């Protein structure tokens, strides 16, 4: 599949808006406020911290706490700026519930005996709070006596950040009538009120990354809600047909968000470091629910799910019996000066991931391969009796195409092969051997792999051990994942989701076959982009699924992995990332899309855009690749894809013939590869808007790339950039 599963997210945001906002929405009894002065975050004021006690201090930061509300203030000693964690003043335009939420450092959501979900801020619920000092911060034991829920909050200062943590083993539930549902920790940190005078924004992790402007009033009526790593199908169930017909919603691949009060002034970026598989990121611009601009994380301990009672689809809604087990933690990293923008946020996240060992360094001597060629070998179509294999690109034809590309000076590329299994692409996964003889024999593949390995063109073999074709062999019913309601998890009627343990076993069983044919480069679909809890023969939580997937990737027998749109927990295993998002979901509240993922990854992992075959505006997308530092991709066949009309691949592979796409592939290679050659191993340090539609991108080696999306030639820094063109100043030289 061409990562078909991404379409299951089509209505995920709509679902969350309807189901996930039950308690927060219930707070909004007042009308929308009018824009006013800034909220939680402003210049230093002795009066503002006078009622707070100093809890910790280091060379850069000072932490203050209000023991009654768990409110905090963090002073950046470099410039005196004070960050507010809660709302101090009384706002007459907020009702009591919203006032309590914003002035409390911690809030829980709970379900009572009548199945009503309510929000309980520590101030509104009058929870008992016992604050204890720690060497680098403080801890607080919070006891909601009436609810029978208690927990411990830990707040620590690090060199340039504040870390929040609620340990799993601190959570106690003693009243069977009240169930913990979710948790907010400092949801109001860095919030502002109304339209701001300085250029600022909230960063959300929608697709490649998006900004929500603080300088203009939004027309949106709904907040952004993104479930980290996508919906949990183990709780939600199989996607329905109507979902696949809606516009796909981009996934949250990296659990980060941020707020810049003023570009070049002060900003922060937060990363969820514990409980990410169970978290949501929520962003509320002013005029949506209240007048405040705020972005936060929400950790989900229990979810509702639908339990079917009969074949007609009648059923009841139940609440998760056992709560999810995790330490909820987050690191809020403070930025100032030139780092106080989305580029600085990305730089700080990059360094954090490197420090944690979650973002790899490039392999020594690894040459950039600025083009992905993905060959589609074969598929099959049903007949009255059996099926017929439709060969699209044989091994010899692949060799001919690559030889022709090299004759046109396209000599640095990676190759992916799919549809090589007996019977072709449909029904191939989750087992990938033997080879389809109409495409090539085992000896043919051995020779092909060796030939191109010798000249520096690696050949990756496409695999998918998560999605199993409904007509495929190699797995049993017990290997299929079930939802919590005991329904088999399926992608419509075409494929099933497998238990993570079954996926690991299937890959382990095939490693010897890969080794037999000299294959040590594997392209893996679904494993990085589909994360779900599983029930049935062998159950798995979301975090358990991550552990299974990451532990099934050996390096002793497989030299290189490439992943399709992986969540960040697989980045440390990746040598190449394919189909990295180049856009967002285009929600109304988004003012600008930005290459946040690319800013984090560049210089560590090479990444490729989605296939150019399917671009509606090739010129714009080519410019965007240069702007984002992404390499181009093409899915190619020797035969006309019209031959696939009666196969299951026809819905997505409708233009791929090499004779049609050769010139465009050569052109994009020459253009994009040449533009990005000077920054092949550099990090992407800064992206700045020179004017509307014109960007200046600065790399760690001093190279500057200007990109002009407009229809007119423009001048930037004394350089003329052609209309719908670009200019590279290598190391400061044009």
SVG drawing of the C-alpha trace seen along z (x, -y; Angstrom):
<svg xmlns="http://www.w3.org/2000/svg" viewBox="-30 -47 63 68">
<polyline fill="none" stroke="black" stroke-width="0.4" points="0.0,0.0 1.1,-3.6 0.6,-4.3 -3.1,-4.0 -3.7,-4.0 -3.1,-7.7 -6.6,-8.1 -8.0,-6.7 -7.3,-10.1 -9.8,-11.8 -12.3,-12.7 -10.0,-12.4 -10.1,-16.1 -13.9,-16.2 -14.3,-13.3 -12.1,-14.8 -13.9,-18.1 -17.1,-16.3 -15.9,-13.7 -12.9,-15.2 -14.2,-18.6 -17.0,-17.5 -15.8,-19.0 -13.9,-22.0 -16.8,-23.0 -19.1,-22.8 -17.0,-25.6 -17.9,-28.1 -21.0,-29.8 -20.0,-33.4 -19.8,-35.0 -16.6,-35.7 -14.5,-38.4 -13.1,-41.4 -9.3,-41.7 -7.5,-43.3 -4.0,-43.4 -1.5,-40.6 -2.2,-37.6 0.3,-35.2 3.7,-36.5 5.0,-40.0 8.0,-42.1 9.4,-41.7 7.6,-43.3 8.5,-43.0 4.8,-43.4 3.9,-40.4 6.2,-38.0 5.9,-39.6 3.2,-37.2 5.1,-34.2 7.8,-32.3 11.1,-31.5 11.4,-27.7 14.6,-27.4 17.2,-29.3 20.1,-28.6 22.4,-30.7 19.7,-31.7 16.3,-31.1 14.4,-31.7 11.3,-29.8 8.5,-31.1 5.5,-29.3 2.1,-30.2 1.4,-27.4 -2.3,-28.0 -2.9,-27.7 0.3,-25.9 0.7,-28.9 4.3,-29.5 6.3,-32.4 9.7,-31.8 12.0,-34.7 14.6,-34.7 17.5,-36.4 19.2,-37.2 16.6,-39.8 14.3,-40.0 11.3,-38.6 8.8,-36.8 6.7,-33.9 3.4,-33.3 2.1,-29.8 -1.3,-30.8 -3.7,-33.8 -3.4,-36.0 -5.9,-38.7 -9.7,-38.3 -11.3,-38.5 -14.9,-39.6 -15.6,-38.2 -14.7,-34.7 -17.2,-32.6 -16.1,-30.8 -15.1,-27.6 -12.9,-29.2 -11.4,-31.5 -10.5,-28.5 -9.0,-26.6 -6.7,-29.5 -5.6,-30.3 -4.8,-26.7 -1.5,-25.0 -3.2,-21.6 -6.6,-20.4 -8.1,-16.9 -11.2,-15.7 -13.2,-13.0 -16.4,-11.0 -18.9,-10.7 -21.5,-8.0 -23.9,-9.6 -21.3,-9.3 -20.9,-13.1 -17.4,-14.3 -16.3,-17.5 -13.2,-19.5 -11.7,-20.0 -9.1,-22.7 -7.2,-22.7 -8.7,-26.1 -12.3,-25.5 -12.4,-22.1 -10.5,-23.4 -8.1,-20.5 -5.7,-20.1 -2.2,-21.1 1.0,-20.3 4.1,-21.9 7.5,-20.5 10.9,-22.0 13.3,-20.1 16.8,-21.0 15.9,-22.2 12.2,-23.0 9.3,-21.8 6.8,-18.9 3.1,-19.2 0.9,-16.5 -2.6,-17.3 -5.6,-15.6 -9.1,-16.0 -10.8,-14.7 -14.3,-15.0 -13.5,-13.1 -11.2,-10.5 -8.4,-11.4 -4.9,-12.3 -1.5,-12.7 1.9,-14.3 3.2,-17.1 7.0,-17.7 8.3,-20.9 12.0,-21.3 14.4,-23.9 17.0,-22.8 19.6,-25.0 17.1,-26.7 13.8,-24.9 11.1,-23.9 10.1,-20.3 6.7,-19.1 6.0,-15.5 3.1,-13.6 4.4,-10.1 2.1,-7.2 2.7,-5.6 1.6,-8.8 -2.0,-8.6 -4.6,-7.2 -8.3,-6.7 -10.2,-5.8 -13.8,-6.6 -15.3,-4.1 -17.9,-6.6 -15.3,-9.0 -12.9,-8.0 -9.9,-10.0 -10.2,-10.8 -7.5,-13.3 -5.0,-15.8 -3.8,-19.3 -0.6,-20.7 -0.1,-24.5 -2.4,-24.8 -2.2,-28.6 1.6,-28.8 2.6,-31.7 -1.0,-32.5 -1.9,-36.0 -5.1,-37.8 -6.6,-39.2 -4.8,-40.6 -1.2,-41.3 0.8,-44.4 4.0,-42.5 4.5,-39.8 3.9,-36.5 2.2,-33.2 1.4,-29.8 3.2,-26.8 1.2,-23.6 2.5,-20.2 -0.1,-19.9 1.7,-18.1 5.0,-19.8 4.1,-22.5 1.7,-25.5 1.5,-28.9 -1.6,-30.6 -1.1,-34.3 -1.4,-36.4 -1.7,-39.6 -5.0,-39.1 -8.4,-37.9 -9.2,-34.5 -12.4,-33.6 -12.2,-30.1 -14.8,-28.9 -13.1,-25.6 -9.7,-25.0 -6.9,-22.8 -6.9,-19.4 -4.3,-16.9 -4.0,-13.4 -0.3,-12.7 0.7,-9.9 -2.9,-9.8 -6.1,-8.2 -5.9,-5.0 -7.9,-2.5 -7.9,-0.1 -10.3,-2.5 -12.0,-4.1 -12.4,-1.0 -11.9,-0.5 -12.3,-3.5 -15.6,-3.9 -16.2,-4.4 -17.4,-8.0 -14.0,-8.8 -12.1,-7.8 -14.2,-10.2 -13.3,-13.3 -10.2,-15.4 -7.4,-13.7 -6.2,-15.3 -2.4,-15.5 -1.0,-13.6 1.0,-14.8 4.4,-13.1 6.4,-15.0 4.8,-16.0 5.8,-19.6 4.1,-23.0 5.2,-26.6 4.3,-30.2 6.4,-33.2 5.2,-36.4 7.4,-38.4 9.8,-37.2 13.3,-38.1 12.0,-38.7 10.7,-35.8 9.3,-32.4 9.0,-28.9 8.7,-25.4 7.3,-22.5 8.0,-18.8 5.9,-16.0 8.6,-13.7 6.3,-11.2 2.9,-9.8 3.0,-11.1 1.1,-8.1 -1.8,-9.2 -1.6,-12.9 -3.4,-15.5 -2.1,-19.0 -4.8,-21.7 -4.6,-25.2 -7.2,-27.9 -6.7,-31.3 -8.5,-34.3 -12.1,-34.5 -12.5,-30.7 -14.2,-30.0 -12.5,-32.8 -10.4,-35.9 -7.2,-34.1 -4.6,-32.6 -3.4,-29.4 -1.8,-26.1 -1.4,-23.1 -1.1,-19.3 -3.8,-17.1 -3.0,-13.6 -5.7,-11.0 -6.1,-8.3 -9.4,-6.9 -11.5,-7.1 -15.0,-6.3 -15.6,-3.6 -18.6,-2.1 -19.6,1.5 -21.7,3.1 -24.5,5.3 -25.8,6.8 -25.1,7.2 -27.4,4.3 -24.9,1.9 -26.8,1.1 -24.7,0.7 -23.7,-1.4 -20.9,-3.8 -18.6,-2.5 -15.7,-4.0 -12.3,-2.4 -12.1,-0.3 -8.3,-0.4 -6.6,-3.7 -3.6,-4.1 -0.3,-3.7 2.4,-6.4 4.3,-9.2 2.9,-12.4 5.9,-14.8 6.8,-17.8 9.8,-20.0 9.2,-23.7 12.3,-25.3 12.6,-29.1 14.0,-31.1 15.0,-34.7 16.6,-37.0 17.4,-35.6 16.2,-32.1 12.7,-33.4 11.0,-32.2 9.8,-28.9 13.3,-28.2 14.8,-28.7 12.1,-26.3 13.1,-23.7 16.8,-24.2 16.1,-23.7 14.0,-20.6 16.7,-19.2 19.4,-19.6 17.0,-18.0 16.4,-15.0 20.1,-14.6 20.9,-14.8 18.3,-12.1 19.6,-9.8 16.4,-10.1 17.8,-11.8 20.8,-10.1 23.9,-11.5 24.4,-10.8 26.5,-7.7 30.2,-8.5 30.9,-8.8 27.2,-8.6 26.6,-10.5 23.3,-12.3 21.1,-10.7 18.9,-13.6 16.2,-11.5 14.0,-8.6 12.9,-6.3 10.2,-3.9 9.5,-1.1 6.1,0.6 6.8,4.1 3.4,5.9 -0.1,6.4 -2.9,8.8 -6.5,8.7 -9.3,11.1 -10.6,13.4 -13.5,15.8 -11.2,18.4 -8.2,17.2 -6.2,14.1 -3.9,12.8 -0.5,11.2 0.0,7.9 3.7,7.2 4.5,3.4 8.2,3.2 10.5,6.2 14.0,6.3 15.5,5.9 13.2,2.9 14.3,1.4 17.9,1.8 17.2,0.1 15.4,-2.8 18.3,-3.4 20.8,-3.1 18.9,-5.7 18.7,-8.0 22.4,-7.7 23.1,-8.5 21.2,-11.7 23.6,-12.5 21.1,-11.3 23.6,-9.2 22.9,-9.8 19.6,-8.2 17.9,-5.7 15.7,-3.0 12.7,-1.4 11.0,1.7 7.4,2.7 5.2,5.3 8.0,7.8 6.3,10.6 4.6,13.5 1.2,12.2 2.3,8.6 1.5,5.7 -2.1,6.6 -2.1,9.3 1.7,9.3 1.9,8.1 2.6,9.2 4.8,11.8 7.1,10.8 8.5,14.0 8.8,15.8 9.5,13.4 7.1,12.9 8.7,14.8 7.1,12.6 9.1,9.7 12.4,11.5 13.9,14.6 15.9,14.7 19.1,14.7 17.9,11.7 17.3,9.8 20.7,10.9 22.5,9.5 20.4,6.3 21.1,5.5 24.8,6.2 25.2,4.2 23.7,1.0 25.3,1.4 28.7,1.4 28.0,-2.0 26.5,-3.6 22.8,-3.3 21.1,-1.4 18.0,0.7 15.4,0.8 12.7,3.5 9.2,2.3 7.6,4.1 4.5,3.7 4.3,5.9 1.4,4.0 -1.2,4.1 -2.1,7.6 -4.0,8.0 -7.4,9.5 -6.6,12.1 -3.0,12.6 -1.4,15.7 1.1,16.0 -1.1,15.0 -4.1,16.3 -7.1,14.8 -5.4,14.8 -2.7,12.4 -5.3,9.7 -5.6,6.9 -8.9,6.4 -10.4,3.2 -11.3,2.9 -14.9,3.9 -13.5,7.1 -14.0,6.1 -11.3,7.1 -9.4,4.0 -9.7,3.6 -9.1,1.0 -12.5,1.3 -12.5,4.7 -9.0,4.6 -6.7,5.3 -6.3,6.0 -4.2,4.4 -1.9,7.0 -1.0,7.5 2.4,5.8 3.8,9.1 2.7,10.8 4.4,8.0 7.6,8.6 7.5,12.3 6.7,12.0 9.7,9.7 12.0,12.0 10.9,15.0 11.8,13.2 15.2,11.8 16.9,15.0 15.2,14.7 16.5,11.1 20.0,12.2 19.8,15.1 19.4,12.5 21.9,10.0 19.1,7.6 20.1,5.4 18.1,2.2 14.5,2.3 11.7,-0.3 9.0,0.1 5.4,-1.2 2.8,-1.6 5.1,-0.7 5.9,-4.3 2.7,-6.0 0.0,-3.6 0.1,-3.3 -2.8,-1.6 -3.5,0.4 -4.4,4.0 -6.6,6.6 -7.2,10.2 -4.7,13.1 -1.9,10.9 -2.9,7.4 -0.7,4.4 -1.0,0.8 0.1,-2.1 3.4,-2.4 3.8,1.3 3.3,1.2 6.1,-1.3 8.4,1.0 7.6,3.9 8.2,2.0 11.4,0.5 12.8,3.8 12.1,5.6 14.6,3.6 18.0,5.4 21.1,3.7 23.3,6.8 21.4,8.2 19.7,5.1 22.2,2.3 19.7,-0.5 16.0,-1.3 13.8,-3.8 10.4,-4.6 7.2,-6.2 6.0,-9.2 7.3,-7.8 6.4,-9.2 9.5,-10.5 10.2,-7.5 11.5,-5.7 13.7,-8.5 16.7,-7.1 16.5,-4.0 16.0,-5.9 18.6,-6.4 16.0,-7.9 12.4,-9.2 10.0,-9.1 6.8,-11.1 7.6,-13.5 4.7,-16.0 5.2,-19.1 2.0,-20.8 -0.7,-21.0 -4.4,-20.2 -5.2,-23.9 -7.4,-24.5 -9.1,-27.9 -7.2,-29.0 -3.8,-28.4 -2.2,-31.6 0.9,-30.0 2.4,-26.6 6.1,-26.1 8.7,-23.4 9.1,-22.7 9.8,-18.9 12.3,-19.7 14.1,-22.3 14.4,-19.6 15.6,-16.8 17.9,-18.5 21.5,-17.5 20.6,-14.3 18.3,-12.3 17.7,-12.8 14.0,-13.1 12.0,-12.9 8.8,-14.6 5.8,-12.6 5.9,-11.4 5.9,-14.3 3.7,-12.2 0.7,-13.4 1.6,-17.1 -1.1,-19.5 1.4,-22.3 4.9,-20.9 6.7,-24.2 5.4,-25.4 6.1,-22.0 9.7,-22.0 10.3,-25.4 8.8,-24.1 11.3,-21.2 14.2,-23.6 12.6,-25.8 12.1,-22.8 15.3,-21.0 13.4,-18.0 14.5,-15.7 12.1,-14.7 10.5,-11.3 8.9,-9.5 6.9,-6.3 7.7,-4.7 6.6,-1.8 7.7,-0.7 4.2,0.0 1.2,-2.3 -0.7,-2.2 -3.9,-1.8 -3.1,1.9 -3.8,1.6 -7.4,0.5 -8.9,3.7 -6.5,4.0 -6.6,2.6 -3.8,0.3 -5.8,-1.7 -7.2,-4.0 -3.8,-5.6 -1.4,-4.7 -2.8,-6.4 0.2,-8.1 3.6,-6.5 5.0,-5.5 8.7,-6.3 8.4,-7.5 5.9,-10.1 7.8,-11.2 11.5,-10.9 11.9,-14.6 10.3,-15.8 12.4,-13.4 15.6,-14.5 14.6,-18.2 13.7,-18.0 16.9,-16.0 19.1,-18.6 17.3,-21.6 16.7,-20.4 19.9,-18.4 22.0,-21.3 20.2,-23.8 20.6,-21.6 24.1,-20.2 25.9,-22.9 23.7,-22.1 23.6,-18.3 25.1,-17.7 24.3,-21.1 21.6,-21.8 18.7,-24.1 19.3,-26.9 17.0,-29.7 14.0,-30.4 12.8,-34.0 10.1,-35.7 11.7,-38.6 8.3,-39.6 5.1,-37.8 6.0,-34.8 9.8,-35.3 12.0,-33.4 15.6,-33.4 16.9,-30.1 20.3,-30.0 22.2,-26.8 24.9,-26.0 27.7,-26.2 26.9,-29.8 25.0,-28.9 21.8,-31.0 19.0,-29.9 16.4,-32.5 13.1,-31.2 10.6,-33.4 7.1,-32.0 5.7,-35.2 5.1,-36.0 7.6,-38.9 11.4,-39.2 12.3,-40.5 15.4,-41.9 16.5,-40.6 19.8,-41.6 21.0,-43.1 20.3,-39.8 17.8,-39.5 15.7,-36.4 13.8,-35.5 10.0,-35.1 9.0,-31.7 12.6,-30.9 15.5,-30.7 19.0,-31.8 21.8,-30.0 24.6,-31.9 27.0,-29.2 28.9,-30.1 28.0,-33.7 28.9,-33.5 26.2,-33.6"/>
</svg>
